């Protein structure tokens, strides 16, 4: 069963799939042929949207679109896995794209490839990274890219009232797009005062909470809060037992799940040295 966020992102790309694949590949000759199923039954995660595309130069290929609310340290490995699974399933070359919606913590560096060397063997997977906060809002109107209209407020230069109103007008002018107004309102609230957002558009929180995107954001926000709380407790335990903790250890803990952090808490109490803890952390 598809997750609510997967359904939401698929619906967004479906608004104008040709414009989307041209934009993410930066190749004007590319066209979208079909949006494919992206569920891989032997893993517990789905990619967001897998599009079968075509160009006269390269023939049929896959555009793998992974939309992430915030980038995490696990993404390079996930992009490697998703690209390989998609190519194995459909027997087509794969162009993986990671679209990050909101900036990650400043301690986390976004990379555009997965690399590992083990026993003389190398694994490498490149992928394109698109950070929405680095995209000029004007591109959304010029291309046009209706799939990005709800994200205009968080794009570069998109936080001005006049730009948000312009995006709102574009949504309301199209019956297929006007259902995305609540999503636009949500992202507008990141850069504008809530009363102002309510003034310039129909923002009913009861309606907004029914949005699949809002539910995903809310769920991830709760999960992020739990993760940060357990992480702080774990670091406090480590410092009390072993003194100052290397920055790389703290950075590594930022990417771990709540369940993993809770298990590490038990280890932090039981081990006799920081080196012993780091062995468990790396396992």
ChimeraX commands (.cxc) that place a marker at each C-alpha (Angstrom):
marker #1 position 0.00,0.00,0.00 radius 0.5
marker #1 position 1.42,3.39,-1.00 radius 0.5
marker #1 position 2.27,5.84,1.74 radius 0.5
marker #1 position 0.39,9.13,1.85 radius 0.5
marker #1 position 3.45,11.16,0.87 radius 0.5
marker #1 position 4.09,8.89,-2.12 radius 0.5
marker #1 position 0.52,9.44,-3.30 radius 0.5
marker #1 position 0.92,13.20,-2.87 radius 0.5
marker #1 position 4.18,13.47,-4.80 radius 0.5
marker #1 position 2.90,11.21,-7.57 radius 0.5
marker #1 position -0.13,13.46,-7.96 radius 0.5
marker #1 position 2.11,16.54,-8.16 radius 0.5
marker #1 position 4.33,15.09,-10.91 radius 0.5
marker #1 position 1.25,13.85,-12.76 radius 0.5
marker #1 position 0.15,17.47,-13.20 radius 0.5
marker #1 position 2.74,17.97,-15.96 radius 0.5
marker #1 position 5.02,14.94,-16.33 radius 0.5
marker #1 position 6.70,16.14,-19.54 radius 0.5
marker #1 position 7.67,19.47,-17.99 radius 0.5
marker #1 position 8.88,17.65,-14.88 radius 0.5
marker #1 position 11.22,15.19,-16.63 radius 0.5
marker #1 position 12.62,17.95,-18.84 radius 0.5
marker #1 position 13.39,19.98,-15.73 radius 0.5
marker #1 position 14.96,17.26,-13.57 radius 0.5
marker #1 position 17.10,15.92,-16.43 radius 0.5
marker #1 position 17.87,19.38,-17.87 radius 0.5
marker #1 position 17.25,17.96,-21.35 radius 0.5
marker #1 position 14.52,19.66,-23.40 radius 0.5
marker #1 position 14.07,16.69,-25.75 radius 0.5
marker #1 position 13.02,14.27,-23.01 radius 0.5
marker #1 position 9.33,13.33,-22.74 radius 0.5
marker #1 position 7.45,11.31,-20.14 radius 0.5
marker #1 position 5.83,8.13,-21.39 radius 0.5
marker #1 position 4.41,6.52,-18.26 radius 0.5
marker #1 position 4.45,6.70,-14.49 radius 0.5
marker #1 position 5.38,3.23,-13.26 radius 0.5
marker #1 position 4.78,1.32,-10.08 radius 0.5
marker #1 position 7.71,1.89,-7.72 radius 0.5
marker #1 position 7.02,-0.60,-4.93 radius 0.5
marker #1 position 9.74,-3.17,-4.43 radius 0.5
marker #1 position 8.26,-5.97,-2.38 radius 0.5
marker #1 position 11.54,-7.17,-0.90 radius 0.5
marker #1 position 12.23,-3.84,0.83 radius 0.5
marker #1 position 9.96,-1.89,3.17 radius 0.5
marker #1 position 10.28,1.46,1.39 radius 0.5
marker #1 position 8.89,2.82,-1.83 radius 0.5
marker #1 position 10.50,5.36,-4.07 radius 0.5
marker #1 position 8.31,8.39,-4.56 radius 0.5
marker #1 position 7.77,8.45,-8.33 radius 0.5
marker #1 position 9.30,6.35,-11.09 radius 0.5
marker #1 position 8.74,7.74,-14.60 radius 0.5
marker #1 position 9.45,5.95,-17.86 radius 0.5
marker #1 position 10.87,8.62,-20.17 radius 0.5
marker #1 position 12.13,8.79,-23.75 radius 0.5
marker #1 position 14.60,10.81,-25.76 radius 0.5
marker #1 position 15.64,10.34,-29.37 radius 0.5
marker #1 position 19.28,10.19,-28.27 radius 0.5
marker #1 position 18.99,7.74,-25.39 radius 0.5
marker #1 position 15.77,5.85,-26.08 radius 0.5
marker #1 position 13.65,4.64,-23.16 radius 0.5
marker #1 position 14.99,5.15,-19.64 radius 0.5
marker #1 position 13.76,5.63,-16.09 radius 0.5
marker #1 position 13.66,8.86,-14.11 radius 0.5
marker #1 position 13.66,7.94,-10.44 radius 0.5
marker #1 position 12.29,10.85,-8.37 radius 0.5
marker #1 position 12.91,10.70,-4.64 radius 0.5
marker #1 position 11.22,13.62,-2.86 radius 0.5
marker #1 position 12.51,14.12,0.67 radius 0.5
marker #1 position 11.13,16.55,3.20 radius 0.5
marker #1 position 14.66,16.82,4.65 radius 0.5
marker #1 position 17.88,15.16,3.54 radius 0.5
marker #1 position 19.32,12.51,5.88 radius 0.5
marker #1 position 22.70,10.80,5.98 radius 0.5
marker #1 position 21.09,7.55,4.76 radius 0.5
marker #1 position 20.03,9.02,1.42 radius 0.5
marker #1 position 23.17,8.12,-0.60 radius 0.5
marker #1 position 22.77,4.43,0.25 radius 0.5
marker #1 position 19.04,4.58,-0.42 radius 0.5
marker #1 position 19.58,6.21,-3.81 radius 0.5
marker #1 position 22.04,3.47,-4.72 radius 0.5
marker #1 position 19.52,0.80,-3.70 radius 0.5
marker #1 position 16.51,2.41,-5.40 radius 0.5
marker #1 position 18.37,2.97,-8.67 radius 0.5
marker #1 position 19.61,-0.62,-8.79 radius 0.5
marker #1 position 16.21,-2.09,-7.92 radius 0.5
marker #1 position 14.42,0.04,-10.51 radius 0.5
marker #1 position 16.89,-0.90,-13.24 radius 0.5
marker #1 position 16.72,-4.60,-12.33 radius 0.5
marker #1 position 12.93,-4.60,-12.36 radius 0.5
marker #1 position 12.38,-2.70,-15.62 radius 0.5
marker #1 position 15.65,-3.49,-17.42 radius 0.5
marker #1 position 16.15,0.16,-18.38 radius 0.5
marker #1 position 18.91,2.70,-17.66 radius 0.5
marker #1 position 18.02,4.79,-14.61 radius 0.5
marker #1 position 18.48,8.50,-13.94 radius 0.5
marker #1 position 18.07,8.99,-10.16 radius 0.5
marker #1 position 17.06,12.41,-8.83 radius 0.5
marker #1 position 16.88,13.44,-5.17 radius 0.5
marker #1 position 14.65,16.46,-4.52 radius 0.5
marker #1 position 15.15,17.95,-1.05 radius 0.5
marker #1 position 12.27,20.15,0.05 radius 0.5
marker #1 position 13.63,21.79,3.22 radius 0.5
marker #1 position 17.26,22.40,4.26 radius 0.5
marker #1 position 18.86,19.82,6.57 radius 0.5
marker #1 position 20.63,20.70,9.84 radius 0.5
marker #1 position 23.85,22.72,9.24 radius 0.5
marker #1 position 25.94,19.80,10.50 radius 0.5
marker #1 position 24.78,17.59,7.62 radius 0.5
marker #1 position 26.44,17.90,4.21 radius 0.5
marker #1 position 24.37,16.97,1.16 radius 0.5
marker #1 position 26.23,14.75,-1.30 radius 0.5
marker #1 position 25.31,13.62,-4.80 radius 0.5
marker #1 position 26.86,10.17,-4.88 radius 0.5
marker #1 position 27.27,6.97,-2.92 radius 0.5
marker #1 position 30.79,5.55,-2.75 radius 0.5
marker #1 position 32.13,2.57,-0.84 radius 0.5
marker #1 position 35.31,0.53,-1.13 radius 0.5
marker #1 position 35.53,-2.83,0.60 radius 0.5
marker #1 position 38.23,-5.47,0.14 radius 0.5
marker #1 position 39.41,-3.79,-3.05 radius 0.5
marker #1 position 35.93,-3.59,-4.59 radius 0.5
marker #1 position 34.19,-0.28,-5.25 radius 0.5
marker #1 position 30.49,0.60,-5.33 radius 0.5
marker #1 position 29.54,3.96,-6.85 radius 0.5
marker #1 position 26.16,5.52,-7.56 radius 0.5
marker #1 position 25.82,9.09,-8.79 radius 0.5
marker #1 position 22.49,10.90,-8.64 radius 0.5
marker #1 position 21.28,14.41,-9.30 radius 0.5
marker #1 position 20.44,16.55,-6.27 radius 0.5
marker #1 position 17.89,19.36,-6.46 radius 0.5
marker #1 position 17.56,21.52,-3.36 radius 0.5
marker #1 position 14.31,23.45,-3.68 radius 0.5
marker #1 position 15.54,26.36,-1.57 radius 0.5
marker #1 position 18.24,26.95,-4.23 radius 0.5
marker #1 position 15.74,27.05,-7.14 radius 0.5
marker #1 position 14.65,30.48,-8.40 radius 0.5
marker #1 position 10.88,30.85,-7.93 radius 0.5
marker #1 position 10.59,32.61,-11.28 radius 0.5
marker #1 position 11.45,29.35,-13.08 radius 0.5
marker #1 position 8.16,27.85,-11.88 radius 0.5
marker #1 position 6.21,30.50,-13.81 radius 0.5
marker #1 position 8.51,30.65,-16.86 radius 0.5
marker #1 position 8.81,26.94,-17.66 radius 0.5
marker #1 position 6.00,26.52,-16.44 radius 0.5
marker #1 position 6.32,23.90,-13.67 radius 0.5
marker #1 position 2.88,23.51,-12.05 radius 0.5
marker #1 position 4.17,20.65,-9.88 radius 0.5
marker #1 position 6.31,23.17,-8.00 radius 0.5
marker #1 position 3.66,25.85,-7.48 radius 0.5
marker #1 position 2.84,24.75,-3.90 radius 0.5
marker #1 position 6.54,25.03,-3.02 radius 0.5
marker #1 position 6.99,28.59,-4.35 radius 0.5
marker #1 position 7.21,30.20,-0.86 radius 0.5
marker #1 position 10.30,28.16,0.06 radius 0.5
marker #1 position 12.06,28.66,-3.30 radius 0.5
marker #1 position 14.67,31.38,-3.74 radius 0.5
marker #1 position 12.87,34.69,-4.00 radius 0.5
marker #1 position 9.50,33.04,-3.42 radius 0.5
marker #1 position 8.86,34.34,0.08 radius 0.5
marker #1 position 7.54,37.73,-1.01 radius 0.5
marker #1 position 3.80,38.33,-0.66 radius 0.5
marker #1 position 3.48,39.26,-4.34 radius 0.5
marker #1 position 5.15,36.01,-5.45 radius 0.5
marker #1 position 2.98,33.89,-3.17 radius 0.5
marker #1 position -0.11,35.67,-4.51 radius 0.5
marker #1 position 1.07,34.97,-8.06 radius 0.5
marker #1 position 1.38,31.27,-7.26 radius 0.5
marker #1 position -2.05,31.35,-5.64 radius 0.5
marker #1 position -3.60,32.90,-8.76 radius 0.5
marker #1 position -2.03,30.19,-10.92 radius 0.5
marker #1 position -3.48,27.48,-8.68 radius 0.5
marker #1 position -6.95,29.02,-8.60 radius 0.5
marker #1 position -7.00,29.45,-12.39 radius 0.5
marker #1 position -6.82,25.69,-12.95 radius 0.5
marker #1 position -9.43,23.29,-11.58 radius 0.5
marker #1 position -6.82,20.55,-11.37 radius 0.5
marker #1 position -4.48,22.74,-9.33 radius 0.5
marker #1 position -6.75,24.57,-6.92 radius 0.5
marker #1 position -6.85,21.58,-4.55 radius 0.5
marker #1 position -3.18,22.33,-3.80 radius 0.5
marker #1 position -3.95,25.69,-2.21 radius 0.5
marker #1 position -3.72,24.28,1.31 radius 0.5
marker #1 position -0.24,22.94,0.56 radius 0.5
marker #1 position 0.81,26.36,-0.75 radius 0.5
marker #1 position -0.57,27.91,2.44 radius 0.5
marker #1 position 1.42,25.51,4.57 radius 0.5
marker #1 position 4.74,26.34,2.93 radius 0.5
marker #1 position 3.84,30.05,2.92 radius 0.5
marker #1 position 3.59,29.82,6.71 radius 0.5
marker #1 position 7.34,29.05,6.77 radius 0.5
marker #1 position 8.17,32.55,5.49 radius 0.5
marker #1 position 5.10,34.73,6.23 radius 0.5
marker #1 position 3.17,35.44,9.41 radius 0.5
marker #1 position 0.18,33.13,9.86 radius 0.5
marker #1 position -2.42,35.97,9.93 radius 0.5
marker #1 position -1.03,37.26,6.62 radius 0.5
marker #1 position -1.24,33.80,5.04 radius 0.5
marker #1 position -4.84,33.48,6.23 radius 0.5
marker #1 position -5.57,36.91,4.79 radius 0.5
marker #1 position -4.33,36.24,1.26 radius 0.5
marker #1 position -5.70,32.72,0.82 radius 0.5
marker #1 position -8.27,30.26,2.07 radius 0.5
marker #1 position -6.39,28.58,4.89 radius 0.5
marker #1 position -8.60,26.33,6.93 radius 0.5
marker #1 position -6.48,24.27,9.34 radius 0.5
marker #1 position -9.15,21.56,9.48 radius 0.5
marker #1 position -8.85,21.13,5.70 radius 0.5
marker #1 position -5.08,21.44,5.78 radius 0.5
marker #1 position -4.74,18.63,8.31 radius 0.5
marker #1 position -6.56,16.29,5.92 radius 0.5
marker #1 position -3.87,16.84,3.27 radius 0.5
marker #1 position -1.56,13.82,2.75 radius 0.5
marker #1 position 1.40,16.19,2.62 radius 0.5
marker #1 position 0.46,17.84,5.90 radius 0.5
marker #1 position 0.08,14.44,7.55 radius 0.5
marker #1 position 3.51,13.42,6.28 radius 0.5
marker #1 position 5.08,16.67,7.49 radius 0.5
marker #1 position 3.36,16.43,10.86 radius 0.5
marker #1 position 4.37,12.78,11.31 radius 0.5
marker #1 position 7.96,13.51,10.37 radius 0.5
marker #1 position 8.00,16.50,12.70 radius 0.5
marker #1 position 6.89,14.35,15.61 radius 0.5
marker #1 position 9.42,11.65,14.68 radius 0.5
marker #1 position 12.18,14.27,14.34 radius 0.5
marker #1 position 11.34,15.63,17.80 radius 0.5
marker #1 position 11.55,12.16,19.32 radius 0.5
marker #1 position 14.79,11.44,17.50 radius 0.5
marker #1 position 16.41,14.66,18.68 radius 0.5
marker #1 position 15.29,14.09,22.26 radius 0.5
marker #1 position 16.77,10.58,22.44 radius 0.5
marker #1 position 19.92,11.78,20.67 radius 0.5
marker #1 position 20.47,14.53,23.26 radius 0.5
marker #1 position 20.01,12.05,26.10 radius 0.5
marker #1 position 22.46,9.62,24.51 radius 0.5
marker #1 position 25.12,12.31,24.05 radius 0.5
marker #1 position 24.63,13.41,27.66 radius 0.5
marker #1 position 25.23,9.84,28.86 radius 0.5
marker #1 position 28.35,9.51,26.69 radius 0.5
marker #1 position 29.78,12.80,27.94 radius 0.5
marker #1 position 29.19,11.91,31.55 radius 0.5
marker #1 position 30.94,8.58,31.11 radius 0.5
marker #1 position 33.76,9.43,28.70 radius 0.5
marker #1 position 34.12,13.21,28.57 radius 0.5
marker #1 position 34.05,15.23,25.35 radius 0.5
marker #1 position 32.57,13.40,22.34 radius 0.5
marker #1 position 34.11,13.79,18.83 radius 0.5
marker #1 position 32.00,15.84,16.44 radius 0.5
marker #1 position 31.84,12.98,13.92 radius 0.5
marker #1 position 30.14,10.80,16.54 radius 0.5
marker #1 position 27.45,13.43,17.16 radius 0.5
marker #1 position 26.99,13.87,13.40 radius 0.5
marker #1 position 26.61,10.11,12.97 radius 0.5
marker #1 position 23.95,9.96,15.69 radius 0.5
marker #1 position 21.87,12.59,13.87 radius 0.5
marker #1 position 21.16,10.08,11.12 radius 0.5
marker #1 position 20.10,7.18,13.33 radius 0.5
marker #1 position 16.49,6.14,13.95 radius 0.5
marker #1 position 14.80,6.43,17.34 radius 0.5
marker #1 position 14.89,2.65,17.72 radius 0.5
marker #1 position 18.63,2.51,16.96 radius 0.5
marker #1 position 19.33,5.39,19.35 radius 0.5
marker #1 position 17.44,3.65,22.14 radius 0.5
marker #1 position 19.51,0.50,21.57 radius 0.5
marker #1 position 22.67,2.60,21.58 radius 0.5
marker #1 position 21.62,4.10,24.88 radius 0.5
marker #1 position 21.79,0.61,26.43 radius 0.5
marker #1 position 25.21,0.15,24.86 radius 0.5
marker #1 position 26.45,3.52,26.12 radius 0.5
marker #1 position 25.64,2.46,29.65 radius 0.5
marker #1 position 27.17,-1.00,29.31 radius 0.5
marker #1 position 30.45,-0.38,27.44 radius 0.5
marker #1 position 33.70,0.42,29.22 radius 0.5
marker #1 position 35.15,2.89,26.69 radius 0.5
marker #1 position 34.15,5.27,23.92 radius 0.5
marker #1 position 36.11,3.16,21.41 radius 0.5
marker #1 position 33.97,0.16,22.34 radius 0.5
marker #1 position 30.83,2.24,21.82 radius 0.5
marker #1 position 32.04,3.40,18.40 radius 0.5
marker #1 position 32.55,-0.21,17.32 radius 0.5
marker #1 position 28.89,-0.89,18.15 radius 0.5
marker #1 position 27.83,2.33,16.41 radius 0.5
marker #1 position 29.63,1.27,13.23 radius 0.5
marker #1 position 28.24,-2.26,13.25 radius 0.5
marker link #1:1,2 radius 0.2
marker link #1:2,3 radius 0.2
marker link #1:3,4 radius 0.2
marker link #1:4,5 radius 0.2
marker link #1:5,6 radius 0.2
marker link #1:6,7 radius 0.2
marker link #1:7,8 radius 0.2
marker link #1:8,9 radius 0.2
marker link #1:9,10 radius 0.2
marker link #1:10,11 radius 0.2
marker link #1:11,12 radius 0.2
marker link #1:12,13 radius 0.2
marker link #1:13,14 radius 0.2
marker link #1:14,15 radius 0.2
marker link #1:15,16 radius 0.2
marker link #1:16,17 radius 0.2
marker link #1:17,18 radius 0.2
marker link #1:18,19 radius 0.2
marker link #1:19,20 radius 0.2
marker link #1:20,21 radius 0.2
marker link #1:21,22 radius 0.2
marker link #1:22,23 radius 0.2
marker link #1:23,24 radius 0.2
marker link #1:24,25 radius 0.2
marker link #1:25,26 radius 0.2
marker link #1:26,27 radius 0.2
marker link #1:27,28 radius 0.2
marker link #1:28,29 radius 0.2
marker link #1:29,30 radius 0.2
marker link #1:30,31 radius 0.2
marker link #1:31,32 radius 0.2
marker link #1:32,33 radius 0.2
marker link #1:33,34 radius 0.2
marker link #1:34,35 radius 0.2
marker link #1:35,36 radius 0.2
marker link #1:36,37 radius 0.2
marker link #1:37,38 radius 0.2
marker link #1:38,39 radius 0.2
marker link #1:39,40 radius 0.2
marker link #1:40,41 radius 0.2
marker link #1:41,42 radius 0.2
marker link #1:42,43 radius 0.2
marker link #1:43,44 radius 0.2
marker link #1:44,45 radius 0.2
marker link #1:45,46 radius 0.2
marker link #1:46,47 radius 0.2
marker link #1:47,48 radius 0.2
marker link #1:48,49 radius 0.2
marker link #1:49,50 radius 0.2
marker link #1:50,51 radius 0.2
marker link #1:51,52 radius 0.2
marker link #1:52,53 radius 0.2
marker link #1:53,54 radius 0.2
marker link #1:54,55 radius 0.2
marker link #1:55,56 radius 0.2
marker link #1:56,57 radius 0.2
marker link #1:57,58 radius 0.2
marker link #1:58,59 radius 0.2
marker link #1:59,60 radius 0.2
marker link #1:60,61 radius 0.2
marker link #1:61,62 radius 0.2
marker link #1:62,63 radius 0.2
marker link #1:63,64 radius 0.2
marker link #1:64,65 radius 0.2
marker link #1:65,66 radius 0.2
marker link #1:66,67 radius 0.2
marker link #1:67,68 radius 0.2
marker link #1:68,69 radius 0.2
marker link #1:69,70 radius 0.2
marker link #1:70,71 radius 0.2
marker link #1:71,72 radius 0.2
marker link #1:72,73 radius 0.2
marker link #1:73,74 radius 0.2
marker link #1:74,75 radius 0.2
marker link #1:75,76 radius 0.2
marker link #1:76,77 radius 0.2
marker link #1:77,78 radius 0.2
marker link #1:78,79 radius 0.2
marker link #1:79,80 radius 0.2
marker link #1:80,81 radius 0.2
marker link #1:81,82 radius 0.2
marker link #1:82,83 radius 0.2
marker link #1:83,84 radius 0.2
marker link #1:84,85 radius 0.2
marker link #1:85,86 radius 0.2
marker link #1:86,87 radius 0.2
marker link #1:87,88 radius 0.2
marker link #1:88,89 radius 0.2
marker link #1:89,90 radius 0.2
marker link #1:90,91 radius 0.2
marker link #1:91,92 radius 0.2
marker link #1:92,93 radius 0.2
marker link #1:93,94 radius 0.2
marker link #1:94,95 radius 0.2
marker link #1:95,96 radius 0.2
marker link #1:96,97 radius 0.2
marker link #1:97,98 radius 0.2
marker link #1:98,99 radius 0.2
marker link #1:99,100 radius 0.2
marker link #1:100,101 radius 0.2
marker link #1:101,102 radius 0.2
marker link #1:102,103 radius 0.2
marker link #1:103,104 radius 0.2
marker link #1:104,105 radius 0.2
marker link #1:105,106 radius 0.2
marker link #1:106,107 radius 0.2
marker link #1:107,108 radius 0.2
marker link #1:108,109 radius 0.2
marker link #1:109,110 radius 0.2
marker link #1:110,111 radius 0.2
marker link #1:111,112 radius 0.2
marker link #1:112,113 radius 0.2
marker link #1:113,114 radius 0.2
marker link #1:114,115 radius 0.2
marker link #1:115,116 radius 0.2
marker link #1:116,117 radius 0.2
marker link #1:117,118 radius 0.2
marker link #1:118,119 radius 0.2
marker link #1:119,120 radius 0.2
marker link #1:120,121 radius 0.2
marker link #1:121,122 radius 0.2
marker link #1:122,123 radius 0.2
marker link #1:123,124 radius 0.2
marker link #1:124,125 radius 0.2
marker link #1:125,126 radius 0.2
marker link #1:126,127 radius 0.2
marker link #1:127,128 radius 0.2
marker link #1:128,129 radius 0.2
marker link #1:129,130 radius 0.2
marker link #1:130,131 radius 0.2
marker link #1:131,132 radius 0.2
marker link #1:132,133 radius 0.2
marker link #1:133,134 radius 0.2
marker link #1:134,135 radius 0.2
marker link #1:135,136 radius 0.2
marker link #1:136,137 radius 0.2
marker link #1:137,138 radius 0.2
marker link #1:138,139 radius 0.2
marker link #1:139,140 radius 0.2
marker link #1:140,141 radius 0.2
marker link #1:141,142 radius 0.2
marker link #1:142,143 radius 0.2
marker link #1:143,144 radius 0.2
marker link #1:144,145 radius 0.2
marker link #1:145,146 radius 0.2
marker link #1:146,147 radius 0.2
marker link #1:147,148 radius 0.2
marker link #1:148,149 radius 0.2
marker link #1:149,150 radius 0.2
marker link #1:150,151 radius 0.2
marker link #1:151,152 radius 0.2
marker link #1:152,153 radius 0.2
marker link #1:153,154 radius 0.2
marker link #1:154,155 radius 0.2
marker link #1:155,156 radius 0.2
marker link #1:156,157 radius 0.2
marker link #1:157,158 radius 0.2
marker link #1:158,159 radius 0.2
marker link #1:159,160 radius 0.2
marker link #1:160,161 radius 0.2
marker link #1:161,162 radius 0.2
marker link #1:162,163 radius 0.2
marker link #1:163,164 radius 0.2
marker link #1:164,165 radius 0.2
marker link #1:165,166 radius 0.2
marker link #1:166,167 radius 0.2
marker link #1:167,168 radius 0.2
marker link #1:168,169 radius 0.2
marker link #1:169,170 radius 0.2
marker link #1:170,171 radius 0.2
marker link #1:171,172 radius 0.2
marker link #1:172,173 radius 0.2
marker link #1:173,174 radius 0.2
marker link #1:174,175 radius 0.2
marker link #1:175,176 radius 0.2
marker link #1:176,177 radius 0.2
marker link #1:177,178 radius 0.2
marker link #1:178,179 radius 0.2
marker link #1:179,180 radius 0.2
marker link #1:180,181 radius 0.2
marker link #1:181,182 radius 0.2
marker link #1:182,183 radius 0.2
marker link #1:183,184 radius 0.2
marker link #1:184,185 radius 0.2
marker link #1:185,186 radius 0.2
marker link #1:186,187 radius 0.2
marker link #1:187,188 radius 0.2
marker link #1:188,189 radius 0.2
marker link #1:189,190 radius 0.2
marker link #1:190,191 radius 0.2
marker link #1:191,192 radius 0.2
marker link #1:192,193 radius 0.2
marker link #1:193,194 radius 0.2
marker link #1:194,195 radius 0.2
marker link #1:195,196 radius 0.2
marker link #1:196,197 radius 0.2
marker link #1:197,198 radius 0.2
marker link #1:198,199 radius 0.2
marker link #1:199,200 radius 0.2
marker link #1:200,201 radius 0.2
marker link #1:201,202 radius 0.2
marker link #1:202,203 radius 0.2
marker link #1:203,204 radius 0.2
marker link #1:204,205 radius 0.2
marker link #1:205,206 radius 0.2
marker link #1:206,207 radius 0.2
marker link #1:207,208 radius 0.2
marker link #1:208,209 radius 0.2
marker link #1:209,210 radius 0.2
marker link #1:210,211 radius 0.2
marker link #1:211,212 radius 0.2
marker link #1:212,213 radius 0.2
marker link #1:213,214 radius 0.2
marker link #1:214,215 radius 0.2
marker link #1:215,216 radius 0.2
marker link #1:216,217 radius 0.2
marker link #1:217,218 radius 0.2
marker link #1:218,219 radius 0.2
marker link #1:219,220 radius 0.2
marker link #1:220,221 radius 0.2
marker link #1:221,222 radius 0.2
marker link #1:222,223 radius 0.2
marker link #1:223,224 radius 0.2
marker link #1:224,225 radius 0.2
marker link #1:225,226 radius 0.2
marker link #1:226,227 radius 0.2
marker link #1:227,228 radius 0.2
marker link #1:228,229 radius 0.2
marker link #1:229,230 radius 0.2
marker link #1:230,231 radius 0.2
marker link #1:231,232 radius 0.2
marker link #1:232,233 radius 0.2
marker link #1:233,234 radius 0.2
marker link #1:234,235 radius 0.2
marker link #1:235,236 radius 0.2
marker link #1:236,237 radius 0.2
marker link #1:237,238 radius 0.2
marker link #1:238,239 radius 0.2
marker link #1:239,240 radius 0.2
marker link #1:240,241 radius 0.2
marker link #1:241,242 radius 0.2
marker link #1:242,243 radius 0.2
marker link #1:243,244 radius 0.2
marker link #1:244,245 radius 0.2
marker link #1:245,246 radius 0.2
marker link #1:246,247 radius 0.2
marker link #1:247,248 radius 0.2
marker link #1:248,249 radius 0.2
marker link #1:249,250 radius 0.2
marker link #1:250,251 radius 0.2
marker link #1:251,252 radius 0.2
marker link #1:252,253 radius 0.2
marker link #1:253,254 radius 0.2
marker link #1:254,255 radius 0.2
marker link #1:255,256 radius 0.2
marker link #1:256,257 radius 0.2
marker link #1:257,258 radius 0.2
marker link #1:258,259 radius 0.2
marker link #1:259,260 radius 0.2
marker link #1:260,261 radius 0.2
marker link #1:261,262 radius 0.2
marker link #1:262,263 radius 0.2
marker link #1:263,264 radius 0.2
marker link #1:264,265 radius 0.2
marker link #1:265,266 radius 0.2
marker link #1:266,267 radius 0.2
marker link #1:267,268 radius 0.2
marker link #1:268,269 radius 0.2
marker link #1:269,270 radius 0.2
marker link #1:270,271 radius 0.2
marker link #1:271,272 radius 0.2
marker link #1:272,273 radius 0.2
marker link #1:273,274 radius 0.2
marker link #1:274,275 radius 0.2
marker link #1:275,276 radius 0.2
marker link #1:276,277 radius 0.2
marker link #1:277,278 radius 0.2
marker link #1:278,279 radius 0.2
marker link #1:279,280 radius 0.2
marker link #1:280,281 radius 0.2
marker link #1:281,282 radius 0.2
marker link #1:282,283 radius 0.2
view
